[in-house]
Amino acid sequence: MRAVDIIRKKRDKNTLTEEEIEFFIKGYVDGSIPDYQAAALLMAIFLNGMTDNESFVLTRTMMYSGKVFDFSGIQAYKVDKHSTGGVGDKISLPLAPLVAANGVVVPMISGRALGHTGGTLDKLESIPGYRTNLSPEEFENALRAVGVAIIGQTEDIVPADRKMYALRDVTATVESIPLISASIMSKKLAEGIDGLVLDVKTGTGAFMREYESAKKLAETMVAIGKSFGKKVYALLTDMNQPLGRAIGNANEVRESVDVLLGKGPEDVTDLTIELGAYMLFIGNVAKSVEEGKELIKKAIENGKGYEKWCEMVKNQGGDPDAILKEDFVKTMYMEDIRAEEDGFLTIVDTFKIGVAASVLGAGRAKKEDQIDHKVGLYMLKKHGEEVKKGDVIFEIHGNNKDRMTESIKWLRESFKINAERPETHPLIYEVIS
């Protein structure tokens, strides 16, 4: 078998066999197939797509390119959630402990910020002492002791994805449904989970801006999960404006704690409850999604979710009390963007709000960039809200004046004030099962 023949076959819009996909991926991981041939195959897949079976085989081969966790010794159901990424998307932080507080184990392997979207690991690392780099043994021990752990991808988990993603990023082949699906699902399935809830974003702040593309991605990932015998639901959710009011790292952690304490923003709270309900339903703790919602709400009201959060943070070396102190989100400078006329706030491009937070220092343009965990934005008015001239729309909290100037430029391009109230979007469009 030769790599060039496999590339040619996919270039000519033919279907690859199981053996061909396995040969290519294993060869790329062990170094016998070079980057330039892998790049050629990625572009052929990007242009010509893959069948459902090809996507399944690609996912399976990537998943078994490294360590696959076996948590069968943990009796409770293991259920995770994955988001395709957005602006202000801190849902994993309150969600994981709320689900764990109800008896479902949550083994969550998360990522970092890149481009305009935030990263769960960067948010958690704003907590003094919090460790995201647990070893596989520490990860399992945390799940047994606490029922939840949020960590980063280790070197031996899906090495095929780590190599391929870096190559996709520099060969303009990121936005491919088969490649995105295999990337996400190979990592999630390697966690040793029984089920998965997918939060697939669509809108101006999502990677999949177009609704039909987001729906196709959701359907593909659900099909892959079910091919592995897993219970999977995908919720198509809105990313035409940021989630919540805080956009950054430390400030999003603080807002997540507010959700756990019952005083968080309505949209973040509602989406957390909805996703958590599906996780409890998959985990056989709730007999229905509606019952799951009530259980998540109860874990907020009785403080069990916050207790589990503190337990998780402490178990991973962090100080939960530090989050409540003023210094946790304190920066050197603060500036406002105010409404220049009366009207209704219209968010026209959420992507630009994400970029505004990133250039401020809350994100990365490239992987080597350092995060400033304390800088961030606060969106004090939401899409469709009536505003008066002089009302504060955004607060910019920064530690570098030049970066703040650049951030403000991006923010001013992200919204308009219109005389008519704009169309608003539902938080959840539909559920794919």
C-alpha positions in Angstrom: 0.0 0.0 0.0 1.3 3.5 -0.9 0.3 6.9 0.5 0.3 8.4 -3.0 -2.3 5.9 -4.2 -4.6 6.7 -1.3 -4.2 10.4 -2.0 -5.0 9.9 -5.6 -8.1 7.8 -4.8 -9.6 10.4 -2.5 -8.6 13.2 -5.0 -10.7 11.4 -7.6 -13.7 11.3 -5.2 -13.6 7.6 -4.5 -14.2 6.0 -1.1 -11.3 4.8 1.0 -11.3 1.4 2.5 -10.8 0.7 6.2 -7.3 -0.6 5.6 -6.3 2.4 3.6 -7.4 4.9 6.3 -5.7 2.9 9.0 -2.5 2.6 6.9 -2.3 6.3 6.3 -3.1 7.5 9.8 -0.7 5.0 11.5 2.0 5.9 9.0 1.5 9.7 9.7 1.7 9.2 13.4 4.9 7.0 13.3 6.6 9.4 10.8 6.8 7.1 7.8 4.3 9.3 5.9 5.5 12.9 5.7 3.6 16.2 6.3 3.4 17.0 2.6 1.5 13.8 1.8 -0.7 14.2 4.9 -1.5 17.8 3.8 -2.5 16.5 0.3 -4.9 13.9 1.8 -6.4 16.5 4.1 -7.1 18.8 1.2 -8.6 16.0 -0.8 -10.9 15.2 2.1 -11.7 18.9 2.6 -12.7 19.2 -1.1 -14.5 15.8 -1.6 -15.8 14.9 1.9 -16.2 11.4 3.4 -18.9 8.8 3.7 -20.4 8.1 7.1 -18.4 4.8 7.3 -15.1 6.6 6.3 -15.8 9.2 9.1 -16.4 6.3 11.5 -13.2 4.5 10.6 -11.1 7.8 10.6 -12.4 8.5 14.1 -11.7 5.0 15.4 -8.2 5.0 13.9 -7.4 8.4 15.4 -8.9 7.4 18.8 -6.7 4.2 19.0 -3.6 6.1 17.9 -2.8 6.6 21.6 -4.1 5.8 25.1 -7.8 5.1 25.6 -9.1 5.4 29.1 -11.0 2.5 30.7 -13.1 3.7 33.5 -15.3 0.6 33.6 -14.2 0.1 37.2 -16.1 3.3 38.1 -19.7 2.1 38.5 -21.5 5.4 37.8 -22.3 6.5 34.3 -19.6 8.6 32.7 -20.9 11.5 30.6 -19.2 14.5 29.1 -20.1 17.6 27.2 -18.3 19.3 24.3 -18.9 22.7 22.8 -17.7 23.7 19.3 -16.6 27.0 20.8 -17.8 30.5 21.1 -17.5 33.9 22.8 -18.2 34.1 26.5 -18.8 30.3 26.5 -18.0 29.3 30.1 -20.7 26.7 30.3 -18.4 23.7 31.2 -17.3 25.4 34.4 -20.7 25.4 36.2 -22.1 22.5 34.2 -19.5 19.8 35.2 -19.9 20.2 39.0 -23.7 20.5 38.8 -23.9 17.2 36.9 -21.4 15.5 39.2 -23.3 16.7 42.3 -26.2 14.6 40.9 -24.1 11.4 40.8 -23.0 11.3 37.1 -19.2 11.1 36.7 -17.8 13.8 34.4 -14.4 13.1 32.8 -13.7 16.3 30.9 -10.7 16.9 28.7 -10.8 20.5 27.4 -8.8 22.8 25.2 -7.2 26.2 25.1 -8.1 29.5 23.5 -7.1 30.0 19.8 -8.3 32.7 17.5 -11.5 34.4 18.6 -12.8 31.7 21.0 -11.9 31.2 24.6 -10.5 28.0 26.2 -11.7 26.2 29.3 -8.2 25.4 30.4 -7.1 29.1 30.3 -10.1 30.1 32.3 -9.4 27.4 35.0 -5.7 28.4 35.1 -6.7 31.9 36.2 -7.4 30.2 39.6 -4.3 30.2 41.7 -2.7 26.7 41.9 -5.3 25.0 39.7 -3.6 22.1 37.7 -4.9 21.1 34.3 -2.0 18.8 33.6 -3.0 15.7 35.6 -1.5 12.4 34.8 -3.8 9.6 33.6 -3.6 8.1 37.1 -4.3 11.4 38.8 -7.3 11.9 36.4 -8.8 8.5 37.4 -8.2 9.1 41.1 -9.9 12.5 40.8 -12.9 10.9 39.2 -13.1 8.3 41.9 -12.7 10.8 44.7 -14.7 13.8 43.4 -16.7 12.5 40.5 -15.5 15.3 38.2 -12.2 16.6 36.8 -11.4 19.0 34.0 -7.9 18.6 32.5 -6.0 19.2 29.3 -5.1 16.7 26.6 -2.1 14.6 27.6 0.7 13.6 25.2 -0.5 10.0 24.8 -4.2 10.8 24.1 -5.1 10.8 20.4 -1.6 11.8 19.1 -3.0 11.5 15.5 -5.3 14.4 16.2 -2.6 16.6 17.7 -0.4 16.2 14.6 -3.3 16.5 12.1 -4.8 19.5 13.8 -1.6 21.4 13.7 -1.3 20.6 10.0 -5.0 21.5 9.2 -4.4 24.9 10.9 -1.7 25.8 8.4 -3.2 24.2 5.3 -6.6 25.9 5.3 -8.4 22.6 6.0 -9.9 23.3 9.4 -13.5 23.9 8.2 -14.2 20.3 7.1 -17.2 18.4 8.7 -15.5 15.0 8.5 -12.2 16.3 9.9 -13.9 18.3 12.6 -16.1 15.4 13.6 -13.2 12.9 13.8 -11.1 15.4 15.7 -13.7 16.0 18.4 -15.2 12.6 18.6 -11.8 10.7 18.7 -10.8 12.8 21.8 -14.1 12.5 23.5 -14.5 8.7 22.9 -10.9 8.2 24.3 -12.2 9.5 27.6 -13.9 6.2 28.4 -17.4 7.8 28.5 -20.8 6.2 28.2 -22.5 9.2 26.7 -21.9 12.7 25.4 -23.9 15.9 25.0 -22.7 18.2 22.2 -23.2 22.0 22.2 -22.9 22.9 18.5 -22.8 26.7 18.1 -24.1 28.6 15.0 -24.1 32.3 14.2 -21.6 35.1 13.8 -19.4 34.0 16.7 -19.3 30.3 15.8 -16.9 28.4 13.6 -19.9 27.1 11.8 -21.7 30.3 11.1 -24.3 28.8 8.7 -27.2 26.9 10.4 -27.3 24.1 7.9 -23.5 23.5 8.2 -23.8 23.4 12.0 -26.7 21.0 11.8 -24.8 18.7 9.4 -21.8 18.7 11.8 -24.1 17.9 14.8 -25.7 15.0 12.8 -22.3 13.6 11.8 -21.0 13.6 15.3 -24.2 12.0 16.7 -24.0 9.3 14.1 -20.3 8.6 14.9 -21.1 8.4 18.6 -23.9 6.0 18.1 -21.7 3.8 15.8 -19.5 3.4 18.9 -22.6 2.4 21.0 -22.7 5.7 22.9 -25.7 7.7 23.9 -25.3 11.1 22.2 -27.4 14.2 21.9 -26.5 17.4 20.1 -28.1 20.8 20.9 -27.8 23.5 18.2 -27.4 26.7 20.1 -27.1 30.4 19.3 -23.8 32.2 19.0 -25.0 35.5 17.4 -24.1 37.3 20.6 -21.7 36.3 23.5 -23.0 34.1 26.3 -23.4 36.0 29.6 -21.8 39.4 30.3 -18.2 38.4 31.0 -15.7 37.7 28.2 -12.2 36.7 29.2 -10.8 34.2 31.7 -10.8 35.2 35.4 -14.0 37.2 34.8 -15.7 34.2 33.2 -14.7 32.0 36.2 -16.3 34.6 38.5 -19.5 34.6 36.4 -19.5 30.8 36.4 -19.4 30.9 40.2 -22.3 33.3 40.1 -24.3 30.7 38.2 -23.5 28.1 40.8 -24.6 30.6 43.6 -27.9 31.2 41.8 -27.1 34.7 40.6 -25.6 34.2 37.2 -26.8 35.7 33.8 -30.1 34.2 32.5 -28.7 32.8 29.3 -25.7 31.1 30.9 -27.9 29.6 33.6 -30.6 28.4 31.2 -28.1 26.7 28.8 -26.3 25.1 31.8 -29.6 23.7 33.1 -30.6 22.4 29.6 -27.2 20.7 28.8 -27.0 19.3 32.4 -30.5 17.8 32.0 -29.5 15.9 29.0 -26.4 14.6 30.7 -28.4 13.4 33.7 -30.9 11.8 31.3 -28.1 10.0 29.5 -26.6 9.0 32.8 -29.8 7.3 34.0 -30.1 9.7 37.0 -33.2 11.4 35.5 -36.1 9.5 33.8 -36.7 12.5 31.5 -35.0 15.7 30.4 -37.6 17.7 32.4 -36.7 15.8 35.5 -33.1 16.5 34.7 -33.7 20.2 34.6 -35.3 20.1 38.0 -32.4 18.2 39.5 -29.9 20.7 38.1 -31.9 23.6 39.4 -32.1 21.9 42.8 -28.3 21.5 42.9 -28.0 25.3 42.3 -30.6 26.2 44.9 -29.3 23.9 47.7 -25.6 24.8 47.0 -24.5 21.2 46.2 -23.2 22.3 42.8 -21.0 25.0 44.4 -19.8 22.5 47.0 -18.8 20.1 44.2 -17.1 23.0 42.3 -15.0 23.8 45.4 -14.2 20.2 45.9 -13.0 19.8 42.3 -10.9 23.0 42.4 -9.2 22.0 45.7 -8.6 18.5 44.4 -6.7 19.9 41.4 -4.6 22.3 43.6 -6.7 25.4 43.2 -8.0 27.9 45.7 -11.8 28.4 45.3 -11.8 31.3 47.9 -9.5 33.4 45.7 -12.2 33.7 43.0 -14.4 35.7 45.4 -11.7 38.3 46.2 -11.6 41.7 44.4 -8.0 41.1 43.2 -9.0 38.0 41.2 -10.3 40.2 38.3 -8.5 43.5 39.0 -6.7 45.2 36.2 -4.7 48.5 35.8 -7.1 50.2 33.5 -10.7 50.4 32.6 -12.6 52.1 29.8 -16.2 52.3 28.6 -17.9 52.2 25.3 -21.1 54.1 25.5 -24.2 54.4 23.3 -24.0 57.6 21.1 -27.7 57.7 20.5 -31.1 56.2 21.7 -32.3 53.0 20.2 -31.9 49.2 20.3 -28.6 47.4 20.5 -27.9 45.2 17.5 -24.9 42.9 17.7 -23.8 42.5 14.1 -20.6 40.4 14.5 -19.9 38.4 17.6 -16.6 37.2 16.0 -15.3 40.8 16.4 -16.1 40.8 20.1 -14.1 37.6 20.5 -11.2 39.2 18.6 -11.5 42.3 20.9 -11.0 40.1 24.0 -8.2 38.2 22.3 -6.1 41.3 21.3 -6.7 42.6 24.8 -4.6 39.6 26.0 -7.4 37.2 26.9 -6.7 34.9 23.9 -4.1 33.8 21.4 -3.4 34.6 17.8 -0.9 31.7 17.8 -0.3 28.8 20.2 2.8 30.3 21.8 1.1 33.6 22.9 0.8 34.2 26.6 -2.6 34.8 28.3 -3.3 37.6 30.7 -5.9 35.9 32.8 -7.2 39.1 34.4 -8.0 41.2 31.4 -11.4 41.0 29.8 -14.7 42.6 28.6 -18.1 43.1 30.2 -21.1 43.3 27.9 -23.6 45.3 29.9 -26.3 45.4 27.3 -27.6 42.4 25.3 -28.7 42.2 21.7 -32.2 43.7 21.3 -32.1 45.7 24.5 -33.2 49.3 24.5 -30.4 51.8 25.2 -30.3 55.5 25.9 -27.5 57.8 24.8 -24.7 57.5 27.3 -25.5 54.0 28.5 -22.5 51.8 28.9 -22.5 48.9 26.4 -19.0 47.5 27.0 -16.5 47.8 29.8 -12.9 47.1 28.8 -10.6 46.0 31.6 -6.9 45.8 30.5 -3.3 46.1 31.6 -1.9 47.6 28.3 -3.1 50.8 26.8 -2.2 50.0 23.2 -4.0 46.6 23.5 -7.1 48.4 24.9 -7.1 50.8 22.0 -7.0 47.9 19.5 -9.7 46.1 21.4 -12.0 49.2 21.4 -11.6 49.4 17.6 -12.8 45.9 17.2 -15.7 46.4 19.6 -17.0 49.5 17.9 -17.3 47.5 14.7 -19.3 44.7 16.4 -22.6 46.5 17.1 -25.0 49.2 15.9 -27.7 51.2 17.6 -30.9 51.0 15.4 -34.2 52.8 15.7 -36.1 49.5 15.3 -35.8 46.5 17.7 -33.7 43.8 15.9 -34.8 40.2 15.4 -33.7 38.1 18.4 -32.6 34.5 18.3 -33.6 31.5 20.5 -30.9 30.2 22.8 -31.5 26.7 21.6 -32.7 26.0 18.1 -33.1 22.2 18.1 -31.9 18.9 19.5 -30.4 16.3 17.3 -30.8 12.8 18.6 
